[in-house]
Amino acid sequence: MGGSRMSWQSAELHLTAPNLQAAFRATEQVIREHSKTFYFATGLLPFSVRRAIRSLYAFCRATDDLVDSDQATLADIENWRAQTALPPQQQTHAVLLTWSLIRERYGVDLKYERELIDGVCMDVHFKPYATWEELQVYCYRVASTVGLLSMPIIGLAEGVTFDQAAPYAIQLGIALQLTNILRDVGEDARRGRVYFPEEDLARFGLTLQDIRDQVYDERFIALMKFEIERARCLYKEALPGIALLSRRARPAVGAAALLYAAILDEIEALNYNVYARRAHTGALQKLALLPGILWKVMRLKPPLLAQV
């Protein structure tokens, strides 16, 4: 731990001033543009933690953006992996500079960083998922890992271990990613990607090609209702884990989770026609929801924990 602390201090001294401040401003801009919900929720964190978590988000966003152009190759991903692993003094990419500083400062386990990049690789040569279990692996890699990476930064409640809190972070990540998938059905279909498990499509008499063709009928509505219920069950299972986090972190994590869960309500309000319009919650809606969310989050009771 001592060596890690010295590395952080020397790196920050070396990189202080205009280039470092510009790098942190760049990470802020990434979040403002790509996730208004996350930007809104992380505003509830103390400054140093807020900046650290936003740096993590910007890294995740930049990693995900590698495949959004539909031109990335596995070689591109591996080059990014190698660049990501460099120490702060060797970083030239603004987002990787800030993230490398943060991960050193907080002693983040790089296993989860590698798994996140593995998840992005799954999108480079996309293959449909046969079962819910297969899709969960993808959701874990691209979303649950973010929660696991964030825990050393935001902190845990006194007496709670990482291993005790991790299962709840994993469930929440899967819930968030499933929400993403349901929100983005139309956009993904236009790219030829269908994330619904084939077993779920078959349950409702649909095929992968039906989704690519943007079939919107009673079968599709029934499928969406099924997946929304699955997502809500995941949120319900995950939410008690917020009480395992440090008190300073609970409002932000709870707001992020429940504001994201509200996207499911918006999908229902669109009568499930996610091909025609992307469901989202607006700024005024977020503000209106926030008091109730904070009241709910701060009253959460921690789950009974097994000794790990």
C-alpha positions in Angstrom: 0.0 0.0 0.0 2.8 2.4 0.8 4.3 2.0 -2.6 1.0 2.7 -4.3 0.6 5.8 -2.3 4.0 7.1 -3.3 3.2 6.3 -6.9 0.0 8.4 -6.7 1.7 11.3 -5.0 4.7 11.5 -7.4 2.4 11.1 -10.4 0.1 13.8 -9.3 3.0 16.2 -8.6 4.5 15.4 -12.0 1.2 16.0 -13.8 -0.3 18.9 -11.8 -1.4 22.0 -13.5 -2.8 22.7 -16.9 -2.7 19.2 -18.5 -4.0 17.4 -15.5 -6.8 19.9 -15.0 -7.7 19.8 -18.6 -7.9 16.0 -18.4 -10.3 16.1 -15.5 -12.4 18.7 -17.4 -12.5 16.3 -20.4 -13.8 13.5 -18.2 -16.6 15.8 -16.9 -17.6 16.6 -20.5 -17.8 12.9 -21.4 -20.4 12.4 -18.6 -22.4 15.6 -19.3 -22.8 14.4 -23.0 -23.4 10.7 -22.5 -25.2 10.1 -19.2 -27.2 12.9 -17.7 -28.6 10.5 -15.1 -25.2 9.5 -13.9 -24.0 13.1 -13.9 -27.0 14.2 -11.9 -26.6 11.4 -9.4 -22.9 11.8 -8.8 -23.5 15.4 -8.0 -24.6 14.1 -4.6 -21.0 12.8 -3.8 -18.3 14.8 -2.1 -16.0 16.5 -4.6 -13.0 14.2 -4.5 -15.1 11.0 -4.7 -17.3 12.6 -7.4 -14.3 13.4 -9.5 -12.9 9.9 -9.0 -16.2 8.2 -9.9 -16.7 10.4 -13.0 -13.2 9.5 -14.1 -14.2 5.8 -13.8 -17.3 6.5 -15.8 -15.4 8.3 -18.5 -13.0 5.3 -18.8 -15.9 2.9 -19.1 -17.6 5.2 -21.7 -14.4 5.5 -23.8 -13.9 1.7 -23.7 -17.5 1.2 -24.8 -17.2 3.7 -27.6 -14.5 1.6 -29.2 -17.2 -0.7 -30.6 -20.0 1.8 -31.2 -18.4 2.9 -34.4 -18.9 -0.6 -35.8 -15.4 -0.4 -37.2 -13.3 -1.6 -34.3 -11.3 -4.8 -34.4 -10.0 -7.0 -31.7 -6.6 -5.6 -32.3 -8.0 -2.1 -31.5 -9.3 -3.4 -28.2 -6.0 -5.1 -27.3 -4.2 -1.8 -28.1 -6.6 0.0 -25.8 -6.0 -2.7 -23.1 -2.3 -2.2 -23.4 -2.6 1.6 -23.3 -4.9 1.4 -20.3 -2.3 -0.6 -18.3 0.3 2.1 -18.6 1.2 4.2 -15.5 0.0 7.8 -15.2 3.3 9.2 -16.3 3.1 7.5 -19.7 -0.6 8.3 -20.4 -1.4 10.7 -23.3 -5.1 10.1 -23.5 -7.0 12.5 -21.2 -9.5 9.9 -19.9 -6.8 7.2 -19.3 -4.6 9.8 -17.5 -7.3 10.6 -15.0 -8.4 7.0 -14.5 -4.8 5.7 -14.1 -4.4 8.3 -11.3 -7.6 7.4 -9.6 -7.1 3.6 -9.7 -3.6 4.0 -8.1 -4.9 6.3 -5.4 -7.7 4.0 -4.4 -6.0 0.6 -5.0 -8.6 -0.6 -7.5 -8.4 -4.3 -8.4 -7.4 -4.4 -12.1 -9.1 -7.8 -12.5 -12.4 -6.0 -13.0 -10.9 -3.5 -15.5 -9.7 -6.5 -17.6 -13.2 -8.1 -17.4 -14.8 -4.9 -18.5 -12.6 -4.8 -21.6 -13.4 -8.5 -22.2 -17.1 -7.5 -22.2 -16.4 -4.9 -24.9 -14.7 -7.6 -26.9 -18.0 -9.5 -26.9 -19.5 -6.7 -28.9 -16.7 -6.5 -31.5 -17.8 -9.8 -33.1 -21.3 -9.8 -31.8 -23.1 -13.2 -31.5 -26.7 -13.6 -30.3 -27.2 -15.0 -26.8 -29.1 -18.3 -26.6 -30.0 -18.1 -23.0 -30.5 -15.6 -20.1 -27.5 -17.1 -18.4 -25.3 -16.2 -21.4 -26.6 -12.7 -21.5 -25.9 -12.3 -17.8 -22.2 -13.0 -18.4 -22.2 -10.1 -20.9 -24.1 -7.8 -18.5 -21.7 -8.7 -15.7 -18.7 -7.9 -17.8 -19.8 -4.5 -19.2 -21.8 -3.3 -16.1 -21.3 -5.2 -12.9 -17.6 -4.7 -13.2 -18.2 -1.0 -13.0 -19.8 -1.3 -9.6 -17.0 -3.6 -8.4 -14.4 -1.0 -9.6 -16.3 1.8 -7.8 -16.5 0.2 -4.4 -13.0 1.0 -3.3 -13.6 4.6 -4.3 -17.0 5.2 -2.7 -16.3 3.1 0.4 -18.3 0.5 2.4 -20.1 0.8 5.7 -18.1 0.0 8.8 -17.5 -3.8 9.2 -18.7 -4.7 5.7 -16.2 -6.5 3.5 -15.8 -6.2 -0.3 -16.9 -9.9 -0.7 -20.1 -9.3 1.3 -21.1 -6.3 -0.8 -20.0 -7.6 -4.2 -23.1 -9.8 -5.0 -25.4 -6.8 -4.7 -23.2 -4.7 -6.9 -23.2 -7.5 -9.5 -27.0 -7.8 -9.4 -27.4 -4.0 -9.7 -25.0 -4.0 -12.7 -27.1 -6.6 -14.4 -30.3 -4.7 -13.7 -28.8 -1.5 -15.1 -27.5 -3.2 -18.3 -30.8 -5.0 -18.9 -32.4 -1.6 -18.6 -30.0 -0.2 -21.2 -30.8 -3.1 -23.5 -34.5 -2.5 -23.3 -34.1 1.2 -23.8 -31.9 0.8 -26.8 -33.7 -2.0 -28.7 -34.5 0.2 -31.6 -31.0 1.6 -31.9 -29.4 -1.8 -31.6 -31.8 -3.4 -34.1 -30.8 -0.8 -36.7 -27.2 -2.0 -36.2 -28.3 -5.6 -36.6 -27.7 -6.4 -32.9 -30.4 -8.2 -30.8 -29.6 -8.7 -27.2 -32.8 -10.6 -26.2 -31.9 -14.2 -25.4 -33.2 -16.5 -28.2 -35.0 -18.6 -25.6 -37.0 -15.5 -24.6 -37.9 -14.6 -28.2 -39.0 -18.2 -28.8 -41.2 -18.0 -25.6 -43.2 -15.2 -27.3 -43.1 -16.6 -30.9 -40.5 -14.1 -32.1 -37.2 -14.5 -33.9 -34.0 -12.5 -34.1 -35.0 -11.3 -37.5 -38.3 -10.0 -36.2 -36.4 -7.7 -33.9 -34.1 -6.5 -36.6 -37.2 -5.8 -38.8 -38.6 -3.9 -35.8 -41.7 -6.0 -35.5 -44.0 -4.2 -33.0 -47.1 -6.3 -32.1 -48.7 -8.0 -29.1 -45.9 -10.6 -29.1 -43.3 -7.9 -28.8 -45.2 -6.1 -26.1 -45.5 -9.4 -24.1 -41.7 -9.9 -24.5 -41.0 -6.4 -23.2 -43.3 -6.8 -20.2 -41.5 -10.1 -19.4 -38.0 -8.4 -19.5 -39.2 -5.4 -17.6 -40.4 -7.6 -14.8 -37.1 -9.4 -14.8 -35.2 -6.1 -14.5 -37.4 -4.9 -11.6 -36.8 -8.2 -9.8 -33.1 -7.6 -10.2 -33.4 -4.0 -8.8 -35.4 -5.3 -5.9 -32.7 -7.9 -5.1 -29.9 -5.4 -5.4 -31.2 -2.4 -3.6 -30.6 -3.7 0.0 -26.9 -3.7 -0.9 -26.9 0.1 -1.0 -27.1 0.0 2.8 -23.8 -1.8 2.8 -22.0 1.3 1.3 -20.6 4.3 3.2 -23.3 6.8 4.1 -21.8 9.4 1.9 -22.2 7.1 -1.1 -25.7 5.8 -0.6 -27.6 8.9 -1.9 -25.7 9.0 -5.2 -25.8 5.2 -5.8 -29.4 5.0 -4.8 -30.3 7.9 -7.1 -28.4 6.5 -10.0 -30.1 3.1 -9.6 -33.7 4.3 -9.1 -33.5 7.0 -11.7 -32.3 4.4 -14.1 -35.0 2.0 -13.0 -37.5 4.8 -13.8 -36.6 4.3 -17.5 -38.7 1.2 -17.3 -41.7 3.3 -16.4 -41.0 5.5 -19.4 -40.9 2.4 -21.7 -44.3 1.4 -20.4 -45.5 5.0 -21.0 -44.5 4.6 -24.7 -46.6 1.4 -24.8 -43.3 -0.5 -25.2 -42.6 1.0 -28.7 -38.8 1.5 -28.2 -38.3 1.3 -31.9 -40.0 4.7 -32.4 -38.5 6.6 -29.5 -35.8 6.2 -26.9 -37.2 6.3 -23.3 -35.5 8.6 -20.9 -36.2 10.8 -17.8 -35.9 14.5 -18.2 -34.1 16.9 -15.8 -37.3 18.2 -14.2 -38.5 14.6 -13.8 -35.3 13.7 -12.1 -35.6 16.6 -9.7 -39.2 15.6 -8.9 -38.3 12.0 -8.2 -35.2 12.8 -6.2 -36.8 13.5 -2.7 -38.7 10.3 -2.7 -35.7 8.4 -3.9 -33.5 9.8 -1.2 -36.1 9.1 1.5 -36.3 5.5 0.3 -32.5 5.0 0.0 -31.7 6.3 3.5 -34.3 4.1 5.0 -32.9 0.9 3.4 -32.1 -1.8 5.9 -28.9 -3.8 5.3 -29.3 -7.5 4.4 -28.2 -10.2 6.8 -24.7 -11.0 5.8 -22.9 -14.3 5.7 -19.4 -14.2 7.1 -17.0 -14.3 4.2 
